[in-house]
């Protein structure tokens, strides 16, 4: 089942991919819309069992889905995606 990705940020340093962040809606169909929105991050540095990206990895929907599924969840959701809720309700 594909994840409902709302936004993504892609970061490069010196021309190499270093970080992919995705904002994903995990809200069930019986709940209030956007009531379970989480941010997941994958970097080019190994971090336990979480998704690791390669510097030359191609950006694709498949990669974003992988980050949503196996990236590290972060509490920095509102810092990475400022004003996300107002942007999505507009």
N, CA, C and O atoms as CSV, one atom per row, in Angstrom:
chain,resi,resn,atom,element,x,y,z
A,1,UNK,N,N,0.847,-1.183,0.000
A,1,UNK,CA,C,0.000,0.000,0.000
A,1,UNK,C,C,0.892,1.246,0.000
A,1,UNK,O,O,1.741,1.390,0.880
A,2,UNK,N,N,0.716,2.131,-0.956
A,2,UNK,CA,C,1.539,3.346,-0.975
A,2,UNK,C,C,1.151,4.298,0.149
A,2,UNK,O,O,-0.013,4.399,0.537
A,3,UNK,N,N,2.152,4.985,0.651
A,3,UNK,CA,C,1.926,5.986,1.687
A,3,UNK,C,C,1.452,7.278,1.044
A,3,UNK,O,O,1.782,7.568,-0.106
A,4,UNK,N,N,0.675,8.052,1.794
A,4,UNK,CA,C,0.168,9.331,1.290
A,4,UNK,C,C,1.175,10.424,1.661
A,4,UNK,O,O,1.122,11.000,2.747
A,5,UNK,N,N,2.080,10.687,0.739
A,5,UNK,CA,C,3.120,11.688,0.974
A,5,UNK,C,C,2.562,13.064,0.629
A,5,UNK,O,O,2.013,13.279,-0.451
A,6,UNK,N,N,2.715,13.988,1.572
A,6,UNK,CA,C,2.175,15.335,1.416
A,6,UNK,C,C,3.217,16.316,0.886
A,6,UNK,O,O,2.915,17.151,0.033
A,7,UNK,N,N,4.445,16.210,1.395
A,7,UNK,CA,C,5.539,17.078,0.969
A,7,UNK,C,C,6.848,16.325,1.132
A,7,UNK,O,O,6.924,15.340,1.866
A,8,UNK,N,N,7.874,16.797,0.444
A,8,UNK,CA,C,9.210,16.228,0.594
A,8,UNK,C,C,10.239,17.342,0.465
A,8,UNK,O,O,10.032,18.323,-0.250
A,9,UNK,N,N,11.353,17.171,1.172
A,9,UNK,CA,C,12.493,18.072,1.003
A,9,UNK,C,C,13.700,17.211,0.652
A,9,UNK,O,O,13.899,16.127,1.201
A,10,UNK,N,N,14.489,17.720,-0.268
A,10,UNK,CA,C,15.668,17.019,-0.758
A,10,UNK,C,C,16.856,17.948,-0.503
A,10,UNK,O,O,16.821,19.116,-0.891
A,11,UNK,N,N,17.906,17.438,0.145
A,11,UNK,CA,C,19.069,18.271,0.452
A,11,UNK,C,C,20.335,17.678,-0.158
A,11,UNK,O,O,20.583,16.474,-0.089
A,12,UNK,N,N,21.126,18.566,-0.758
A,12,UNK,CA,C,22.401,18.196,-1.351
A,12,UNK,C,C,23.513,19.012,-0.694
A,12,UNK,O,O,23.285,20.124,-0.218
A,13,UNK,N,N,24.712,18.445,-0.677
A,13,UNK,CA,C,25.893,19.170,-0.229
A,13,UNK,C,C,27.010,18.800,-1.196
A,13,UNK,O,O,27.304,17.624,-1.410
A,14,UNK,N,N,27.623,19.825,-1.772
A,14,UNK,CA,C,28.688,19.605,-2.760
A,14,UNK,C,C,28.235,18.667,-3.887
A,14,UNK,O,O,29.003,17.833,-4.366
A,15,UNK,N,N,26.980,18.824,-4.294
A,15,UNK,CA,C,26.451,18.043,-5.412
A,15,UNK,C,C,26.053,16.619,-5.081
A,15,UNK,O,O,25.675,15.859,-5.973
A,16,UNK,N,N,26.134,16.239,-3.786
A,16,UNK,CA,C,25.764,14.875,-3.413
A,16,UNK,C,C,24.532,14.901,-2.503
A,16,UNK,O,O,24.405,15.746,-1.617
A,17,UNK,N,N,23.650,13.967,-2.745
A,17,UNK,CA,C,22.435,13.829,-1.945
A,17,UNK,C,C,22.814,13.448,-0.517
A,17,UNK,O,O,23.516,12.459,-0.305
A,18,UNK,N,N,22.348,14.237,0.475
A,18,UNK,CA,C,22.692,13.935,1.865
A,18,UNK,C,C,21.479,13.664,2.751
A,18,UNK,O,O,21.609,13.027,3.796
A,19,UNK,N,N,20.286,14.147,2.341
A,19,UNK,CA,C,19.127,13.990,3.215
A,19,UNK,C,C,17.836,14.094,2.415
A,19,UNK,O,O,17.691,14.956,1.548
A,20,UNK,N,N,16.909,13.206,2.720
A,20,UNK,CA,C,15.560,13.240,2.148
A,20,UNK,C,C,14.585,13.199,3.321
A,20,UNK,O,O,14.668,12.320,4.179
A,21,UNK,N,N,13.667,14.148,3.349
A,21,UNK,CA,C,12.638,14.192,4.393
A,21,UNK,C,C,11.277,14.133,3.730
A,21,UNK,O,O,11.054,14.778,2.706
A,22,UNK,N,N,10.366,13.365,4.306
A,22,UNK,CA,C,9.012,13.291,3.766
A,22,UNK,C,C,8.000,13.551,4.875
A,22,UNK,O,O,8.176,13.127,6.018
A,23,UNK,N,N,6.956,14.245,4.513
A,23,UNK,CA,C,5.818,14.495,5.393
A,23,UNK,C,C,4.705,13.582,4.901
A,23,UNK,O,O,4.260,13.690,3.759
A,24,UNK,N,N,4.262,12.690,5.765
A,24,UNK,CA,C,3.345,11.643,5.351
A,24,UNK,C,C,2.098,11.637,6.222
A,24,UNK,O,O,2.182,11.792,7.440
A,25,UNK,N,N,0.949,11.460,5.598
A,25,UNK,CA,C,-0.329,11.385,6.315
A,25,UNK,C,C,-0.644,9.922,6.611
A,25,UNK,O,O,-0.920,9.138,5.703
A,26,UNK,N,N,-0.599,9.568,7.893
A,26,UNK,CA,C,-0.912,8.214,8.334
A,26,UNK,C,C,-2.335,8.126,8.907
A,26,UNK,O,O,-2.698,7.111,9.500
A,27,UNK,N,N,-3.126,9.162,8.738
A,27,UNK,CA,C,-4.471,9.213,9.281
A,27,UNK,C,C,-5.337,8.102,8.700
A,27,UNK,O,O,-5.365,7.900,7.486
A,28,UNK,N,N,-6.042,7.385,9.566
A,28,UNK,CA,C,-6.950,6.342,9.081
A,28,UNK,C,C,-8.197,6.994,8.486
A,28,UNK,O,O,-8.488,8.160,8.752
A,29,UNK,N,N,-8.909,6.245,7.696
A,29,UNK,CA,C,-10.090,6.791,7.027
A,29,UNK,C,C,-11.211,7.148,7.988
A,29,UNK,O,O,-12.104,7.916,7.631
A,30,UNK,N,N,-11.183,6.601,9.210
A,30,UNK,CA,C,-12.227,6.896,10.199
A,30,UNK,C,C,-11.892,8.104,11.064
A,30,UNK,O,O,-12.713,8.513,11.885
A,31,UNK,N,N,-10.700,8.686,10.901
A,31,UNK,CA,C,-10.253,9.790,11.753
A,31,UNK,C,C,-10.364,11.127,11.044
A,31,UNK,O,O,-10.607,11.196,9.839
A,32,UNK,N,N,-10.182,12.180,11.814
A,32,UNK,CA,C,-10.175,13.534,11.279
A,32,UNK,C,C,-9.007,13.675,10.302
A,32,UNK,O,O,-7.894,13.255,10.619
A,33,UNK,N,N,-9.235,14.255,9.126
A,33,UNK,CA,C,-8.142,14.420,8.159
A,33,UNK,C,C,-6.948,15.150,8.780
A,33,UNK,O,O,-7.112,16.081,9.568
A,34,UNK,N,N,-5.760,14.713,8.412
A,34,UNK,CA,C,-4.488,15.282,8.854
A,34,UNK,C,C,-4.276,15.210,10.367
A,34,UNK,O,O,-3.552,16.032,10.929
A,35,UNK,N,N,-4.894,14.244,11.024
A,35,UNK,CA,C,-4.722,14.111,12.477
A,35,UNK,C,C,-3.534,13.228,12.853
A,35,UNK,O,O,-3.158,13.177,14.024
A,36,UNK,N,N,-2.941,12.539,11.893
A,36,UNK,CA,C,-1.757,11.719,12.160
A,36,UNK,C,C,-0.747,11.921,11.035
A,36,UNK,O,O,-0.580,11.065,10.166
A,37,UNK,N,N,-0.076,13.076,11.072
A,37,UNK,CA,C,0.904,13.439,10.054
A,37,UNK,C,C,2.283,13.371,10.692
A,37,UNK,O,O,2.525,13.970,11.740
A,38,UNK,N,N,3.191,12.630,10.044
A,38,UNK,CA,C,4.528,12.404,10.602
A,38,UNK,C,C,5.596,12.751,9.571
A,38,UNK,O,O,5.369,12.691,8.363
A,39,UNK,N,N,6.764,13.114,10.088
A,39,UNK,CA,C,7.925,13.371,9.234
A,39,UNK,C,C,8.947,12.266,9.445
A,39,UNK,O,O,9.256,11.893,10.577
A,40,UNK,N,N,9.468,11.746,8.333
A,40,UNK,CA,C,10.520,10.740,8.361
A,40,UNK,C,C,11.702,11.242,7.550
A,40,UNK,O,O,11.546,11.938,6.547
A,41,UNK,N,N,12.889,10.868,8.013
A,41,UNK,CA,C,14.125,11.361,7.413
A,41,UNK,C,C,15.048,10.192,7.097
A,41,UNK,O,O,15.132,9.231,7.862
A,42,UNK,N,N,15.736,10.281,5.966
A,42,UNK,CA,C,16.810,9.350,5.623
A,42,UNK,C,C,18.017,10.195,5.241
A,42,UNK,O,O,17.890,11.191,4.528
A,43,UNK,N,N,19.187,9.790,5.720
A,43,UNK,CA,C,20.421,10.506,5.398
A,43,UNK,C,C,21.419,9.532,4.776
A,43,UNK,O,O,21.142,8.343,4.613
A,44,UNK,N,N,22.577,10.070,4.439
A,44,UNK,CA,C,23.626,9.236,3.861
A,44,UNK,C,C,24.526,8.618,4.935
A,44,UNK,O,O,25.553,8.021,4.611
A,45,UNK,N,N,24.151,8.757,6.198
A,45,UNK,CA,C,24.905,8.160,7.299
A,45,UNK,C,C,24.071,7.050,7.935
A,45,UNK,O,O,22.916,7.276,8.295
A,46,UNK,N,N,24.641,5.865,8.075
A,46,UNK,CA,C,23.893,4.767,8.693
A,46,UNK,C,C,23.410,5.123,10.095
A,46,UNK,O,O,24.149,5.710,10.886
A,47,UNK,N,N,22.161,4.763,10.394
A,47,UNK,CA,C,21.552,5.027,11.704
A,47,UNK,C,C,20.676,3.837,12.073
A,47,UNK,O,O,19.454,3.878,11.925
A,48,UNK,N,N,21.311,2.791,12.550
A,48,UNK,CA,C,20.559,1.605,12.954
A,48,UNK,C,C,19.823,0.981,11.785
A,48,UNK,O,O,20.378,0.836,10.696
A,49,UNK,N,N,18.569,0.612,12.016
A,49,UNK,CA,C,17.807,-0.081,10.971
A,49,UNK,C,C,17.136,0.853,9.958
A,49,UNK,O,O,16.399,0.386,9.090
A,50,UNK,N,N,17.378,2.152,10.056
A,50,UNK,CA,C,16.665,3.113,9.214
A,50,UNK,C,C,17.252,3.219,7.812
A,50,UNK,O,O,18.410,2.875,7.575
A,51,UNK,N,N,16.441,3.693,6.908
A,51,UNK,CA,C,16.815,3.865,5.502
A,51,UNK,C,C,18.063,4.741,5.380
A,51,UNK,O,O,18.161,5.791,6.016
A,52,UNK,N,N,19.003,4.302,4.564
A,52,UNK,CA,C,20.208,5.064,4.247
A,52,UNK,C,C,20.166,5.380,2.758
A,52,UNK,O,O,19.867,4.510,1.940
A,53,UNK,N,N,20.467,6.625,2.410
A,53,UNK,CA,C,20.474,7.003,0.996
A,53,UNK,C,C,21.913,7.056,0.484
A,53,UNK,O,O,22.845,7.354,1.232
A,54,UNK,N,N,22.068,6.766,-0.777
A,54,UNK,CA,C,23.369,6.820,-1.424
A,54,UNK,C,C,23.557,8.198,-2.051
A,54,UNK,O,O,22.588,8.784,-2.533
A,55,UNK,N,N,24.772,8.727,-2.055
A,55,UNK,CA,C,24.999,10.082,-2.585
A,55,UNK,C,C,24.541,10.271,-4.026
A,55,UNK,O,O,24.156,11.375,-4.409
A,56,UNK,N,N,24.577,9.209,-4.830
A,56,UNK,CA,C,24.182,9.332,-6.241
A,56,UNK,C,C,22.800,8.739,-6.512
A,56,UNK,O,O,22.435,8.506,-7.664
A,57,UNK,N,N,22.039,8.497,-5.452
A,57,UNK,CA,C,20.716,7.885,-5.605
A,57,UNK,C,C,19.768,8.830,-6.347
A,57,UNK,O,O,19.777,10.041,-6.125
A,58,UNK,N,N,18.967,8.263,-7.213
A,58,UNK,CA,C,18.000,9.039,-7.982
A,58,UNK,C,C,16.759,9.335,-7.145
A,58,UNK,O,O,16.259,8.464,-6.434
A,59,UNK,N,N,16.271,10.560,-7.234
A,59,UNK,CA,C,15.035,10.938,-6.547
A,59,UNK,C,C,13.883,10.359,-7.346
A,59,UNK,O,O,13.786,10.568,-8.555
A,60,UNK,N,N,13.018,9.637,-6.670
A,60,UNK,CA,C,11.863,9.029,-7.322
A,60,UNK,C,C,10.759,8.845,-6.293
A,60,UNK,O,O,10.991,8.962,-5.090
A,61,UNK,N,N,9.564,8.558,-6.774
A,61,UNK,CA,C,8.472,8.269,-5.863
A,61,UNK,C,C,8.795,7.030,-5.028
A,61,UNK,O,O,8.435,6.959,-3.853
A,62,UNK,N,N,9.469,6.061,-5.633
A,62,UNK,CA,C,9.859,4.855,-4.913
A,62,UNK,C,C,10.767,5.202,-3.724
A,62,UNK,O,O,10.590,4.664,-2.631
A,63,UNK,N,N,11.729,6.092,-3.937
A,63,UNK,CA,C,12.612,6.502,-2.843
A,63,UNK,C,C,11.813,7.196,-1.741
A,63,UNK,O,O,12.024,6.922,-0.560
A,64,UNK,N,N,10.906,8.083,-2.113
A,64,UNK,CA,C,10.091,8.782,-1.114
A,64,UNK,C,C,9.238,7.793,-0.323
A,64,UNK,O,O,9.073,7.942,0.888
A,65,UNK,N,N,8.700,6.786,-1.002
A,65,UNK,CA,C,7.923,5.744,-0.322
A,65,UNK,C,C,8.797,4.961,0.662
A,65,UNK,O,O,8.353,4.621,1.758
A,66,UNK,N,N,10.035,4.679,0.265
A,66,UNK,CA,C,10.958,3.967,1.149
A,66,UNK,C,C,11.280,4.789,2.387
A,66,UNK,O,O,11.352,4.247,3.490
A,67,UNK,N,N,11.475,6.086,2.217
A,67,UNK,CA,C,11.758,6.959,3.361
A,67,UNK,C,C,10.543,7.006,4.288
A,67,UNK,O,O,10.697,6.967,5.508
A,68,UNK,N,N,9.348,7.089,3.727
A,68,UNK,CA,C,8.128,7.088,4.550
A,68,UNK,C,C,8.002,5.788,5.340
A,68,UNK,O,O,7.552,5.792,6.486
A,69,UNK,N,N,8.399,4.682,4.723
A,69,UNK,CA,C,8.249,3.365,5.352
A,69,UNK,C,C,9.360,3.051,6.346
A,69,UNK,O,O,9.098,2.494,7.412
A,70,UNK,N,N,10.602,3.405,6.005
A,70,UNK,CA,C,11.729,2.943,6.822
A,70,UNK,C,C,12.688,4.044,7.242
A,70,UNK,O,O,13.755,3.761,7.788
A,71,UNK,N,N,12.319,5.302,6.991
A,71,UNK,CA,C,13.137,6.410,7.470
A,71,UNK,C,C,12.921,6.612,8.967
A,71,UNK,O,O,11.972,6.084,9.546
A,72,UNK,N,N,13.808,7.378,9.578
A,72,UNK,CA,C,13.714,7.649,11.001
A,72,UNK,C,C,12.667,8.751,11.243
A,72,UNK,O,O,12.755,9.839,10.675
A,73,UNK,N,N,11.688,8.449,12.088
A,73,UNK,CA,C,10.692,9.463,12.412
A,73,UNK,C,C,11.359,10.552,13.237
A,73,UNK,O,O,12.178,10.269,14.111
A,74,UNK,N,N,11.002,11.796,12.952
A,74,UNK,CA,C,11.614,12.924,13.640
A,74,UNK,C,C,10.560,13.810,14.285
A,74,UNK,O,O,9.457,13.972,13.764
A,75,UNK,N,N,10.920,14.378,15.429
A,75,UNK,CA,C,10.035,15.311,16.118
A,75,UNK,C,C,10.141,16.712,15.518
A,75,UNK,O,O,9.402,17.611,15.919
A,76,UNK,N,N,11.050,16.906,14.562
A,76,UNK,CA,C,11.255,18.209,13.925
A,76,UNK,C,C,10.298,18.468,12.764
A,76,UNK,O,O,10.598,19.281,11.890
A,77,UNK,N,N,9.170,17.798,12.743
A,77,UNK,CA,C,8.215,17.920,11.633
A,77,UNK,C,C,7.924,19.376,11.292
A,77,UNK,O,O,8.008,19.770,10.129
A,78,UNK,N,N,7.581,20.180,12.302
A,78,UNK,CA,C,7.176,21.561,12.036
A,78,UNK,C,C,8.356,22.458,11.680
A,78,UNK,O,O,8.170,23.517,11.081
A,79,UNK,N,N,9.560,22.047,12.041
A,79,UNK,CA,C,10.758,22.802,11.656
A,79,UNK,C,C,11.137,22.494,10.206
A,79,UNK,O,O,11.499,23.393,9.446
A,80,UNK,N,N,11.052,21.226,9.834
A,80,UNK,CA,C,11.397,20.816,8.472
A,80,UNK,C,C,10.338,21.278,7.476
A,80,UNK,O,O,10.659,21.683,6.359
A,81,UNK,N,N,9.073,21.214,7.890
A,81,UNK,CA,C,7.946,21.591,7.025
A,81,UNK,C,C,7.131,22.688,7.695
A,81,UNK,O,O,6.017,22.430,8.151
A,82,UNK,N,N,7.665,23.923,7.765
A,82,UNK,CA,C,6.949,25.000,8.452
A,82,UNK,C,C,5.602,25.306,7.782
A,82,UNK,O,O,5.482,25.322,6.557
A,83,UNK,N,N,4.623,25.542,8.608
A,83,UNK,CA,C,3.267,25.921,8.161
A,83,UNK,C,C,2.645,24.882,7.229
A,83,UNK,O,O,1.814,25.227,6.389
A,84,UNK,N,N,3.038,23.620,7.369
A,84,UNK,CA,C,2.537,22.572,6.485
A,84,UNK,C,C,1.027,22.459,6.528
A,84,UNK,O,O,0.382,22.271,5.497
A,85,UNK,N,N,0.456,22.574,7.734
A,85,UNK,CA,C,-0.991,22.375,7.861
A,85,UNK,C,C,-1.770,23.460,7.126
A,85,UNK,O,O,-2.734,23.160,6.422
A,86,UNK,N,N,-1.362,24.710,7.283
A,86,UNK,CA,C,-2.079,25.779,6.598
A,86,UNK,C,C,-1.908,25.696,5.085
A,86,UNK,O,O,-2.821,26.055,4.341
A,87,UNK,N,N,-0.752,25.228,4.624
A,87,UNK,CA,C,-0.522,25.082,3.186
A,87,UNK,C,C,-1.412,23.996,2.597
A,87,UNK,O,O,-1.889,24.119,1.469
A,88,UNK,N,N,-1.631,22.941,3.356
A,88,UNK,CA,C,-2.425,21.816,2.839
A,88,UNK,C,C,-3.911,22.065,2.907
A,88,UNK,O,O,-4.666,21.485,2.127
A,89,UNK,N,N,-4.356,22.913,3.817
A,89,UNK,CA,C,-5.788,23.191,3.940
A,89,UNK,C,C,-6.235,24.290,2.992
A,89,UNK,O,O,-7.433,24.493,2.796
A,90,UNK,N,N,-5.287,24.997,2.405
A,90,UNK,CA,C,-5.627,26.115,1.503
A,90,UNK,C,C,-6.195,25.609,0.202
A,90,UNK,O,O,-6.535,26.405,-0.674
